[in-house]
Amino acid sequence: MTKQPNKNVTSKTIIIFPYRGYENNERCEWYFWWTVERCKEIDPKPTVILPRDTVIREDAASFIKDERYKTLEVIQTWSVDTCQTWLAGWGHVLDNYPEAERIVQIPGDLDYVNKDVEFYENLSRFIKTTNVDISIGDFGTGDKYSAKSLIDTYGAYPLLANWFPAISQSIRSLPLHRTRSEFLNIKTSVLRDLLINNRNFAYEQTLNFLIRSWNHEEKKWKHQISVSSLGILSDSKSFRDYRSSVDQIERIERMLSLLWREIKEPRKKKNISDRMFEEQYTLFSNEYDNLYAKSKGIMETARTTLRALLGV
C-alpha cells in the first residue's frame, strides 16, 4: 500500500533555469512555467537558479521581463556548467531555509518531453514525495542511440560495475536506470550530511550521492532510497553529441576512480605494524591498477562505439 504524503512536511523546490534559455522555444518555455506551477503547490515561492552567463548573453531576457518572474526567488550564480548550479541551489536552501525538511530539484530545460500526459502526472507526484530519504526521478529516452542512452550504456553502467560492482547490482535491483538523473527529492538532513561530510563534485552529483549512501562494509544502503518512474524523454541524436558524450564519460570515470581510492584506501590502525600496513597498501595499489586498466578498456570501447553509432 502506497503511503500518503505528510502534508505537514515543508519542502523547498529548486528549478534549474535552462542554460541556453528558452528564447524562441515555446515548448521549453511552456514546460518551465508548468514546472513552476507544480512546485508552487508545495512551495509558495520556488527558487530558480539562473546562470549569470545566461543573463549576460541575454538568453534570459524574456524570463526576466515576465511578470511571473516576481513570484519566484531567483538566484543568479556563476558556474562552470549546469551541474554546478545544483550546488548553488542546495547551498542557498541549506543556508537560508533551516525549517525546510526536504529539497526538491527539477531541471527546467525539458523541451523534449514526449506528448505523454502520464509523464506530467508522474512528475507532479514526484515533486510531492515525502516518505523516503532520497527519491530519484527515473525516465527512459525511447531511443537507445540518444546521447543520454549512449552515455549510460557505454559509460556510466560499465564504469560503475567495474569500480563498485556491489553498488551497481543494488542500483539495478531498485530498479534505477538513470543513475545520473537530474530529478532529485531528498531530505534536507540527508543532503546536509552528504555535502558536509563528503567530497563535493560539480558534476554527477546523483551518482556520487548513491555511492556515498552505500554502506561498503555491510553492503547495504544507509538511507531509504526510492525510484519514481516518470516516463519517456525524447533526446535527438546528432554527430555533435560525440564530444559532449565523451566529455561526460571521462568525467564519470574520473569521479568513480577518485571515490574508489578515497573509500578503499587502507587506514593505519594502532594494532597494525608498519610492515603489515605496507602490505595492505601494496594490495590496495595493485587492485587499483587492475581496475584502472579495465577502466581504460571501457573508455576505449566507449569512444569507438560512439563514433560508429553517431557516424563521426
ABEGO torsion letter per residue (X at the ends): XBBBBBAABBBBBBBBBBAAEABGBAAAAAAAAAAAAAAAAABABBBBBBBAAAAAAGAAAAAAABAAAAABBBBBBBBABAAAAAAAAAAAAAAABAABABBBBBBAABAABBBBAAAAAAAAAAAABAABABBBBBBBAGBAABAAAAAAAAAAAAAAAAABAAAAAAAAAOBBABAABABBBBBAAAAAAAAAABBBBABGAAAAAAAAABBAAAGBBABBBBBBBAEBBBBBBBAAAAAAAAAAAAAAAAAAAAAAAAAABBBBBAABBAAAAAAAAAAAAAAAAAAAAAAAAAAAAAAAAAAAAAGX
